[in-house]
Structures are given as C-alpha cells and as structure tokens.
C-alpha cells in the first residue's frame, strides 16, 4: 500500500440518493437508517464506487451507534451491535459481487484490492446537532467517555471483518489524540487513518491548529512504533479550496523521508442551507483537478466526501492512473 496511491470512494449518503431518492438529509440516523430498511441500496451504492475505480470502500457506519439505533429504530443494544456488523457484511457482499463481475469480464484486479474500511465518525455525529462541525463536546466530555463510546462500534466492525478503520471528520484535537492512543495501545494489529474536520485553511472545526493536532497524533503513533499501522493523517469533509494550504503546512518543508502519509477526501465545495438545500454546485472545481498537487505533497489516499458521486471518483481514479 505504501508504494501506490489508493482511491477512496465518495460521499456514501450522496451516491445512495441515486437508489433511494432524497430521503437522507435531515434524518437523525442519516444514511445509517437504510442499513436496516434497504440493505440492497447499501450494496448497490458500494458497487457504484467500485465500478467507477475506487480501491477502497468505507462501510456505512459513520453515524451508527447503539444509542441511535435504540432511540430511532427501537432496537435493543444487542440488535444494534448486530446491525452494525451486518452493515460491514453488506460491504463484503458488494466486494464479492464486484470481483465476480471482474472475473466474468476477464479484468485484472490488483492483489488485495478492493479494501473494506470501517467508517468511524466522531462522537458528535450521533448527537445529530451539528457538533461534528464544532467539536464543542470536547469542552465538557472527558476523553475516556468518548473512547468508551467509540469502542463498541470499533469492536463490532473489527469482528465483522475490515481491513482498516477510518477515524474521520474528527473536529477536535482531544478526540483524535484519545482515539489514536486507544488504537495504538489496545489494537496493536489494526490499521487506521485519522482525518480531521477543518473550518478553514489552518484550524480544526474546534479551533485548534491543524498542524499542531496532526503532529501530536503522529507523535503518539511514533511513541507506540505504530507507523506501519497508520495509513495516513489528513482531512475530510472540508472545502477543497482549504486542502492544499492545510497539507502544505504539514508536509511542504519536510524532506521526503520525513513526510507524513496523508489522506485527503474533501466535500464538493457546495454549501448547505437549511432552507434552500445544497447550493453553489456551479462554482465547484472538480476534485480531480487537485489530485496532482495533493499527491505531490504526500497524499497516499484520496477520494471524496459529501456531495461527491461515483462519477467524481471515476475522474479521480483516471488521474491517479496517469500518475502511476
């Protein structure tokens, strides 16, 4: 994996609207409800990305939680954990279908691909109050309470079988540090990446300096000699116009051997208005146009987040292919 650029999928909830319509935004479970009500749509959404060049797919577990499923689906704790495991298995179903399609078509697949990565969203995602974009819970919750909450989902995803964990959309330094420490100490054989949510070209959503937070996480990785487990540190669900400045501040002045492996998957650049919906699509620059400069700065994993479709991943994949 360290010798090539890997293409991640795009915005799962965005692409899923192709199969279920616009019944996603505003739901307290977001796309996670469909793990229970429409598993076929989950499989087909994964397939869309695989068929359009994704080397890895993220499980639809970003907004899953025992508490959320108990409150909004009337499941008990055991049933909620089983649904999370089932969600991971749906990604495996999609992978198997894709590999069968490739075999029947006589297409070659790189050994070990595609990868299945568990989406581990921030604590704030299950609150459904927008706090994954502020990180305000870091001001009153102790780190152990946050990691204990994460652990149930992490264990369920690992039991169901994933290649790595995507610790993503993390808005605050404390949560990232706590999760990194937990993974390095308690899961020494598990691969992962950590992607921050940033509000501008310098700061995390909660206000901390991005470079300070990223280097702090990397220091924890090095303290545990876990560099082989950390697939990348970076950003996701940020406006693409911020990405170059963010990762340049982290890697631009480092020698090649000292650069951090980066993971980048921004949103489309559209802005969400509660009254008007998504706005500004006509002003968005395709993510594929940024790929070369992001790779030059040390990006190893690249894809899309909210408002990016399978077609956007196809364009990214085509650029990455030319870079190999």
Buried (B, 14 or more C-beta within 10 A) or exposed (E): BEEEBBBBBBBBBBBBBEBBEEBBBEBBBBBBBBBBEBBEBBBBBBBBBBBBBBBBBBBBBBBBBBEBBBBBBEBEEEBBBBBBBBBBBBBBBBBEBBBEEBEEEEEEEEEEBBBBBBBBBBBBBBBBEEBBBBBBBBEEBEBEEBBEBBBBBBBBBBEBEBBBBBBBBBBBBBBBBBBBBBBBEEBEEBBBBBBBBBBBBBBBBBEBBBBEBBBBBBEBBEEBEBEEBBBBBBBBBBBBBBBBBBBBBBBEEEEEEEBBBBBBBBBBBBBEEEEEEBEEEEEBEBBBEBBEEBBEBBBBBBBBBBBBBBEBBBBBBBBBEEEE
